[in-house]
Amino acid sequence: MERRRWSGAPRPGGRRGWPVVRLNGLPVVHAPSVCRRVVCQIGGYSAVREAVDKAGVNVLTARTRAGVLAFGADADVHAAFDPYGITQFDLHTIEPTRLRYESGERGLLRNALTRAITRQRGLNSIRHRSADLLTPVDPQDFGWVPLRRLAGTLTGSVADNPELVWCEGIAIRLDWADDRLWLLVEPRTVFEGITESNKAAAADFARERSVRRYNRQLNDRKRNGDPTLRPVTVG
């Protein structure tokens, strides 16, 4: 059988510029390898979140067959779950094999990453099943000047649908490729007030905003315009 040989691509010559290819994925260079595990008499994820909210503590959680997985101070975790009769309270190893798909462990890391980005960059977050949508807390803040220069107005309402409020934002999610975890970033127009009667207008508006964003504009945004598009360490 013929043996294949691979070598690096040659450096482009002439006046070609860089980057040759710019991807929308950032490698996750560091991530926690363990989290807290709690076994107690509690139901599914909704019950877990309700327990954390009721206790008023800063704890991130995921619900798995192994138990409740958590990031947070031990005292806060106890405050949330002691009422449910804790029988085991130990550490849980976050195995790389569990990060290859939408597991509880990957969801917990995504929660931590979204929390870190929103806290450091002045963003709101809206959680969706497969991605989190991030928008500026204050679109008029001076830090967003480069983004306004590229994208124009960052928020407003849709013509003929004043109840449909839009904001410039991004969608982020974690994915696995090349035997490692990646943060995928996608520019997105984020809406509030979507209903069955106006969702078509929202789709048309988002399409109109994005159709003129060709490669150069998208590249400039990723390079200079959006302060959220920088590597963030989970944990």
N, C-alpha and C positions, 0 to 999 in steps of 0.2 A: 504494500500500500504506500502511496506517495506521502511523504512527510512534509507537512506545511511548515514554512518558516515565516515568522512575523518580525517586522522591524518598524521603528517609529516613522511617522510620516515626515517627508523632507520639509525643511523650513521654506515657506513661500518666498519667492524672489520678487524683484521689481518693486512696484509701488503699492502692492497689496497691503492693506492695513490689518490691524488686529482689533477684536478677536476674529479668527476665522469662523469659529462657532461659539456662541455664548448660550449656555444652558440655563434653565430656570431651577436647577437643583443645587443646593449647598450641602456639602458633606457635614454630617454631625460628627464632630471630632472628639467630643467627650460626652458621655452620658452615664448616669448612675448605673451601677451593676447590681445593687440591692435596693429593696424597699421594705417597709414594715408590712408584716402579715398579721391579720387579726381573724381569729375564728370565733364566731359568736352566733347567737340566735337572732339573725336579722334576715330580711328578705332580699330582694333584688336591688339593682342600682338605684332605683327611685327611693327606696327605703334608706339606703346608705346615704344618699345626698340629703334626704330629709333629716337624718340623724345629725349630720355635720352642720346643717343650717340651724337646727334646733339648739345645738350646743354653742353656736356662734364662734366656731374655731376656724383657724386657717389650715385646713387639711385638704389635700387632693387625694381622690380615691378612684379605685376601679373594683368591680365585683367579678370574681372568677370562682371556679370550682374549688380552688385552693383556699379561698377565703377572701376577706376584704384586703386589698393592697392599698397602701397609703404612703404618701410623703407628708411629713409634718412632725412637729414636736411630739414626743411620746405622751406628754401630759395632755396635749390637745386630742390625740387619738384616743386616749383613755376616756377623756371627758365625753367624746362622741359615742363610744361603743360600750363603756362599762354598763349602762342600763340594759344592754342586751346579753349580759352574761358571758363575758370573754372566757374562753377555755384555753386558747392558745394565743400567745403574743410573742412573735419571733421575727426573724428576718427571712425574706424571700429573695432568692437569686433571680435576676432578670436575665434569662438565658437568651443568647443571640437567636436561637432557632424560634423563639417566641416573638421575635420582632419582624419576622419575614411576612407576617400577615396581620390582619386587624385583630390582634389579641388584646386582652386586658392590660398586659404589660405595655404594649405599644400605645394604647390609649392613655395610660397613665403618663408616659413620657410626653405624649402630645399635649396633655393638659399642662404639664410643667413647662414645656417650651412656650406654649401660648401665653401662660401666665408671665413668664420672663420677658417675652417680647412686648406685651402690652404694658407691663410695668416700666420697662426701660425706655420705650419709644412713645409713650403718650397715646395709646390706642385703645379703642373699644373692641370687644370680641363678641361674635355671634357664633355659637357652636352649631355645626351641622353634622350629620352622621359621618361623612367622610372627610370634611375639611372645616377649618375655622375661618370665618370672615373677619378681617381686621379693618377698622376705619379710624381716622384721626379723632381724638377727643375734641380738639379745637382745630378745625381746618384752617383758621386764620392765624395760627401760631407761626412765628417767624421761621421755625425749623422746617416748615413745609414750603418755603419759598421756591426751592429748586423744583419741587414736584409741581407747584402751580405754574412755574415757567414752562414746563413740558406738557402738562395736562390741561392747563387753563383752570377754570373754576372747579373747585373740589366738591361742592355740594350745592343742592338746589332742589327744586320740585319739577316734575314732568309737566309740560304744557298740556292744558285741558284736563289734567289729573292732579290738582294741587295737594290731594291727600297722599300722593305717591312721592315720597322724599328719597332722593338718591345721594350717595356719597362715593367719592373715589376711594377705592380700597384694594385689598389683596385677599386671596384665598391661600391658606397654607395647609399642608398636610405632610405626614411622614410616609415614606415609602422605602422599600428595600430593593437594592440593585447592586450588582457587582460585589456581593458579600458585605455590604455595609448599609447603614441607615442614612437616608437623605431627607432634607427639608425641601419640599417642592413649593415654589412660589408662583402664583398666577395673578396678574393684574385683574381686577374685577370691579364692576360697578355694583355697589351694594344698595339694596332698597329697603325702605321701611314702609309699611302700609300696603303691601301687596294683597290683593283679593282676586277672586275668580274673574271679576269684571274688569280689572285693570292690569292683569298679569301680561296680556298681549302688548299693552302699551309699554310696560316695563321692558319686555324683551326687545321691542323695536328701538327703544331709547338706548339700551345697552349696546345693541348692534350698531347703531348710528355713531356712538362714541368710540367704538373700537375699530370700525371698518377703516378709518383713516390712519390708524396706528401701524405703520409698516415697520420693517425690521429696524431701520435706523432710529425711529422714535422709541420703540420698545427697548432697544439696546441702551439708548441714552438714559432712559428712565431707570433701568436696572443698574447702570453704572453710577449715575449722579443724582437722580431725582428723588429716590424713595429711601428715606433713612431706615426703613424696616428691612431693606434687602442687604443685610450684613450678617455674617456668621454669628450665631448665638449659641453659647454652651448650655446644655440642659443641666439643671441642678443648681 
